[in-house]
Amino acid sequence: MKPVIFGMSGLVLTDDESAFFREVRPTGYIIFGRNIESKTQLRALTDSLRDLHGDDKLLVMIDQEGGRVARMKAPIWPEYPAPGAFDALYAKAPISAIEAVRANYAALASDLAAMGINVDCAPMIDVRQPGSNDAVIGDRAFGEEPSRVAALGRGALDGLKDGGVLGVIKHMPGHGRALVDSHHNLPVVDADEDALAIDLEPFQRLSSAEMGMTGHIVFPAWDSVNPVTLSPHIIQHIIRDKIGFDGLLFTDDLDMKALSGSVPDRAVASIAAGCDIALNCWGKMPDMQEMAERLPDISEAAQVRLDRVRQALPQPDSILAEQQSAWAAKRDSLMALV
């Protein structure tokens, strides 16, 4: 098995993709808007991935945070609130906010599970900082206070699991101070270690999460040269040791312009730096082929973490439509307090 998550080019697997994926055996796949047309089509696509590998616990991922980050969109699926909405409720009624966020993500997860998706790249537990670029984080964050972000993030993780999906905490060790968008440029965060302790706190509180994701950011306080995804020092000494995270660690999307060099170069460097799984979202066959050739097989440590994830995957068949409606109704009644 190769330590990589691949994207796909369209609504169905092409013959070339089927043959390539069967041979390479990536760790899993990620769904994007280009892969979605209808409920019937999307479920057929995820079923085809599992059939290809004969693996009911194959990781099939998506970015579905709520708010502006949603691959499965209305009118086919409900619109879910941005995380910032729960921050606003928490300011008035903390317990209600935690109940609401758990119900919200349970309802959201049941949508994903019904489509054969078992991993959501959420919650984002970056601490929003004054003066940061709201186009990057903004209302995607659960707030500016780290203990509040951690509490709401825990509710989101628990809700996802209630609805049949596992979450991924991101973007380790914190994206909330970035002034530029790592999709387009490389952020450099010049805060000192004392200030960065604020960013680390939610990740430390949720360090038992099964999965996490790096950010493509340079933190000179820890490594003046390498962004987190490519930094052996940050991955080992900050994420693994200081945060205490021993879950499966994904890179953020390696196609993002924050990183230099070819996508296969980035994938090789990220695994060498200590990431468990490289994330390549765009389904570009030449890049995928070169990564398959150059990446080693999944490491023993990463395989142990992946096995723990697979054991933790919920059984979505037990989730009923009536439960989803109840979760959504509970969220809506609590959100009316804002």
C-alpha positions, 0 to 999 in steps of 0.5 A, a space after each residue: 500500500 502506498 501512503 497517499 490519498 488520491 483524487 479522481 478526475 470526474 464522476 466515474 472512474 476511468 478505465 485508466 484510473 481503475 487499472 492504476 488504482 488497483 495496481 498501486 493500492 493508495 491508502 484512500 481517496 478524496 471527493 471534490 465537487 467535480 466528482 459530484 452530480 447526484 446522490 445516486 452517482 456519488 454513492 455509485 462512485 464510492 461503491 466502485 472504489 471499495 469494490 475495486 479494492 474489496 475493502 469495506 473500510 477503505 478511507 473515502 474522504 471529503 472537505 465538508 466543514 459547513 459554511 463556505 467549505 462544502 463539496 456536497 452542496 444545496 439543493 441536493 444536500 442541506 446547507 450547514 452553518 459555518 463553525 463561526 455560528 457556534 462561536 456566536 452561540 457559545 458567547 451566550 450559552 456555552 452548553 447549548 453551543 456544544 450540544 448544537 455543534 454535536 447535533 449539527 455535525 452528526 446530521 452532516 455526517 449522516 449525509 456523508 455516510 449515506 454517500 459512502 464517505 467515512 472521513 471528513 476533513 473537519 473540524 478545523 480547530 485553528 484559533 482565529 487571531 485578530 488581524 489575520 486574513 479572514 478569507 483564509 480562516 474567518 468564520 471557518 474557525 470556532 473562535 479566538 479563545 483556545 479553550 472554546 475552540 477545543 470544546 466546540 471542536 470536541 463536540 464536532 468530532 463526537 457528532 461526526 462519529 455519532 453520524 457514522 464518520 471520523 473527523 480530521 483535526 486541522 491544520 496542525 500546529 495552527 493556521 489562525 495567524 496566517 496573513 496569506 492563503 496557502 492555496 496561493 502563497 506561503 504564509 510565514 508566521 513570526 510569532 514567538 513560542 509563547 504566543 504560539 502556545 495559544 495556537 497549540 492548545 486546541 490540538 493538545 486538548 484534542 490530541 487523542 483524535 484519530 487523524 490530523 492534517 498539517 498546514 503549509 506554513 513556515 514558523 521561524 520560531 521552530 523551523 526558519 526554512 521548511 513549512 510544517 508539512 516538510 519539517 522533520 523538526 516540527 512534525 516530531 518535536 511540535 506535533 508528535 511530542 509537544 502536542 502529543 498527537 499520535 494519530 494518522 497525520 495527513 499533509 494538506 493538499 500537496 497541489 497548493 502553491 505554498 509549496 515549491 517543487 513538483 507535486 511528486 517531489 513534495 509528496 516524497 519530502 513530506 513522507 520523509 519529514 514524518 507525515 504518514 500520508 500524502 494528500 494529492 487531490 486533483 486526479 492528475 494522472 502524470 503526478 499520481 503515476 510519478 508519486 506511485 513510482 517514487 513513494 515507499 510503501 506505507 511505513 510500519 508506524 503509519 500502518 499501525 495508525 491506519 489500523 487504529 483508524 480502520 478499527 474506529 470507523 463507525 458503522 453507518 448502516 445504523 444511522 437512520 433518516 429519522 435520526 438525522 432529522 432529529 439532530 438537525 431539529 435539535 441544532 436549529 432549536 438551539 441556534 435560535 438562541 443566538 
